[in-house]
Amino acid sequence: METIREKLEKIEEQTLSKYACLSKNSLGRDVMEEECSLRTIFQRDRDRIIHCKSFRRLKHKTQVFLIPEGDHYRTRLTHTLEVSQIARTISKSLRLNEDLTEAIALGHDLGHTPFGHAGEAVLNKLLPQGFEHCVQSVRLVERLERGGEGLNLTKEVRDGILNHRTSGNPKTLEGKVVRISDKIAYINHDIDDAITANILKETDLPKDVTDVIGNTVKSRIDFLIKDIVKNSYDKNDIIMTDEVNVAISKLRKWLFENVYNNNNEKNIAKKEEKKAQKVVEILFNYYKEHIDDMPDEYVKLINKGEEKLQVVADYISGMTDDYAIFKFKELYVPVGWKVR
């Protein structure tokens, strides 16, 4: 009897674009597994990511604003969900594989450090081989999750996760959709958070950019999605018009200059960054000298032959902002006592 999964695979074949990555044509996993009777191979990948520990920790990791007072600033988890929704909308409109798109989107930032890119910069400096969150995301799903067994995800999902950065070149259109959706999401929600934090006003944005792509977060996201769908429909690529692509590049550069890398004392997004980076550096230097103080799962990796500094970075990068601060206080901040 035909399984539900096989029926779903037939629906994909009948309804998706000729450029979509069909579940039945997946390059598969490194370790062969029996197929699920209900879910396609990419649906299973999506579910594995949602249920893994690294995904849950994203809710307490910085997006841009370190330790903000207020509930409405983005975290790494809410960023991930916004990327997923944008990417799914584009994929559905282009008749691509929405399940593959969603799996890549949900997993693309699993390897981010505490304190966002500030923490990443420290580990990149301390590790001889460097540190990139996209590479670490793949290491998590291949090696670190499930007590060192990994999630055994498909090659397509891992490729999309690795290549979601601006300089990446995903092999599937679904991966390309996530790559561009990530940019759409962070550019616009970081503007929204910066406005909430009174770092900038909508009217501060370059007028030659807003004249092209819109004057509000909502209108920009809507415009960019429609531009991509219009220009990519029934094509073997994910593209925007040249004018829009130039505008996005200008806005991204403007954000780096005025929010991400602006060290003006009024920029609260950067105010605590040096302290956060010092916490990461001190923790790294401590654990490289005190390996046995790390959880057993990391010690076992070293005992199995994994490079020591890489495993220390694995442990540090997996921490949430709060846990990194907790461990720092536990190790270096004296605690009051009294005679009973």
N, C-alpha and C positions, 0 to 999 in steps of 0.2 A: 504493500500500500504506500502511496506517495505521502511523504511527510509534509508538515506545515512548512518547514524550511525549504524543501524542494519546490513547493508551490510559490513561496516568496521569491525564490531565485528565478522562476519562470516569469513572474510578474515584472521583476527587474528587467529581464531580457526583452520583454514585450513593450515596456513603457519608458525605460531610461534612454538617454541620448547614446548615440554610437560612440561617443567619446567618454562615457562614464566608465568607472571601474566596477564591473559586475562582481558580486560576491563569489559566484561560482568560478570566476577566473582569477581569484586571489593567488598570489605566489605562495601563500600559506605561512606556516609557523616554522620556527627552527626545530621544534619537537612536535612530531605528528600526534594528533589527538583525534578521538572519535568525534564525528560531527554531532551537533545538537539537533534534536528532532524538531525544535521550534524556531530557534534563532539562526540567522545567517552568521557567517564567520565574523563580519564586522560588527554585528549587534552584540556578539559575545565580547569582542574587544571593548566596546563602549561600556558594557556592564562591568567588566573587570576593572576598568579605570575608575568608574564611579564608586566602586566598593573598596578600593585600595586605600591604605593609610595615608599615602602621600596626597591623595586628592582631598581627604578630610582636613589635612593640615593647612591647605591653602586658605582656609577661612581666617587664619590668624597670621598670615604673611602679608607684608606691605606690598601695595601696588606702587604708589609714588609717595604718599604722605605717611611719614613715620609717626606712629603712636598718636593719631589725631584724637582730639576730644570731640566726640560726636559719632553718631551711628550711620551717617549717610555717605561717608567717604568709601570709595572702592577698596576692596581687598583683592588679593590675588585670586580668590575664589570667584568673587562677583565679576571681576574682569574676565575670567575664564568662561563664565556663563554668558556674558554679553558677546564674547567672541563666538561662542557656539551658536547663539541665536542668529547673529548676523550671517554666519557661514551657512547655517541651515537654510535660511531664507534664500540666499544666493543659489545654493545647490539645488534646492527644490525648483526654483524658477528656471534653472538651466537643465533640469532633468538629469542631474548627476546623482551619485549614490549618497543619499543623505546620512545613512548610518556610518559610512566611512568618514564622511566629513565631520560628523559629530564626535566620533571616537578620537580623531586627530585633534579637534578643537579642545576637547575635555582633557586631553593628555599633554597639550603643548607646553604648559608651564609647570609641570610636576616637579622639575628639578630646580626651581627657583630657591634662592637662599633666604634666610631671614633678612629683613630690612631691604628687600628688593634689590635693585641694581647696585646699591651701595655695598651690600654684603657680597654680591657677586664680584665686584671690583677687588675686594680684599682677597678673596680666595684665588682670583686670577693672578694676583701678585705673589701670593705665598706658595702656590703650587708650581713646581718647575715646568710641568706640561701645560700650565694654564687651566682656567676653569670657565666653561660656558654653560649657561643653564640649559640650553637646548641639548647639548651633549649629555649633561647630567640627567635630563629627563629620560633619555633613551637608556642610560645606565640603570636608572631606577626600575624601569619596566623590564629590562633584560636580566638584571643581576641582583637588585637589592630588595625588591618587594617579595612578599611571602617568605620571609626568613632566608633570603638568599637564592630562592628558586626563580624569581622573576614572574612576570605575568604571561610570558610566552605569547606576545601579541603578533599579529601578522606583519609581514614585511612592509606592506603599504602604510599601515598606521605608524610604524616606527620611522619610516622615511618622511612622512608628513610632519611628525613631531620634530625630527632632527632639522628639517629644512624650513621651519616656519619663520625663521629670522629674515630680515630684509634681504640679506645676501644669499639666502637659500634658493634652491631650485628643485622643488618637489617633483617627483616623477609622475604623480597623478594630478588630474585637474582638481580633485577634491582637496589635495594638499595645497595646491595653488590658491584655492578659495580660502582656506584657513589662513594662509600667509597674508593675504590682502585684508581679510576680515580682522585679523589681529591688529593691523595698523589702523584700520578704520575705528576700531573699538577704543584703543588706547589714546589715540589722538583726541578723539571727541570726549571720552569720559574724563581724561586728564584735564582738559579745558574746563569741563563742568565742575570738577573738584577744585580746580584752582580758582574758579569764580566763587564757589561756596566758601573758600578759605580767604577771600578778599585779596588774593595775590594779583589778580587781573580782572578786567571787565571784558565783556563781549566786544565792546567798541575798541579795545586795545588790539584786537587781532588785525593782521594786515588786510587792508580793504581790498587790495587786488586779489586776495585769496577768497575772502567772504563774498565778493561780488560774483565769483564763479561757482562756489559750492554751497553758499548759504550763510545765514546770519544767526542761526541757532543750532544747538547740538542735534535736536530732532530733525531739522530740515537738512542738515549736512549728511547725517547717516542715511536718511531716505534718498537724498539725491545721489550719493555715492553708490548705494546698492543698485539703484535703477540704472545708473550709468554703466556699471559693470555688466549687469544682465543684458542691457541693450547691445553692448559692444562685444559680448562674449557668446551670445546665443548661437548655437549650432556651429561653434568654432572650437578648434582644438587648442585653446588657450584662454586665459583669464586676463582680460585687458580693460583699461579705461581709455577714454579719449586723451589725446596728448595734453590738451589744455587742463583737464582735470588732474592728470598725473603730475604736471608741473605745479599746480596749486597745492596738492597734497604734500609734495616734496618741500615746498616753501613753508607750509604750515608746520610740518614736522621739524624743520630746521629752526623755525621761530620758537617752537616750544622748547627745544634743547637750550636755546640761548636765554629764554625768558623764564623758564620753569625748572627744567631738569638740571641745568648747569649754572643757574643764576645763584650766586652766593651772597646776594644782597641780604642784609640782616632782616629785612621785612619778609623774606621768602621763608615761610614756616615749613615748607616742604623740605628745605635743606638744613633747617636750624639744628636738628639733632643728629645729622648724618655722621659727623666726625665721631661723636660718642658711640654711635651704633657700630661704625667700622672698627673702632677700638675694641669693642666687646667681641666682635668676630675674630679679630687678630689675636687677642689675649686667649680666647677659648681654643683657637687652633694651636697656638704655641703650648698651651697647657696639655692638651690631649696628645700631642705628638710625643711628649715626654712621659705621659701617664696613660699608656694604651689600655691598661687593665681597668681604668676608670670608665671606659666607654661600655655601653651595653654589650652583652655576650655576643649578639648577632654580628657586631662589627669586629670584635676581637677574633671571632671564628674566621672571618674573611681574611684577616691578616695571617692567621695560623694556616690557612689554606694556600697562602702564597700571594695574596693581593698586596699591592704596593701600599706601604704604611701611610704615607701622606695622603694618598687618594682616599683611603678609608676614613681617615680623620676628616677630610673634606666632605665625604659622604655623610658622616654623622653631623657635622656642623651645618651643612646645607639643608639637611632634613629638619632642622629645628624651626619652630615658629618664632616669631619675634618675642613673645612672652616667655617661651621656654629658654631662649638664649639669655635673656635678662635674668631669669631665675637661676640658671646655672652659673652665670657670672657672679651673682650675689652670693650664691651658696659657696663658691670657691674663694671669693675675695672680699666680701663685705662682712665685717665682724657682727656677731649677733649678741645682744645684751643678755646678761645672766644675773642671777641673784642667789644668795644663800638661802636654803630652805630651813 
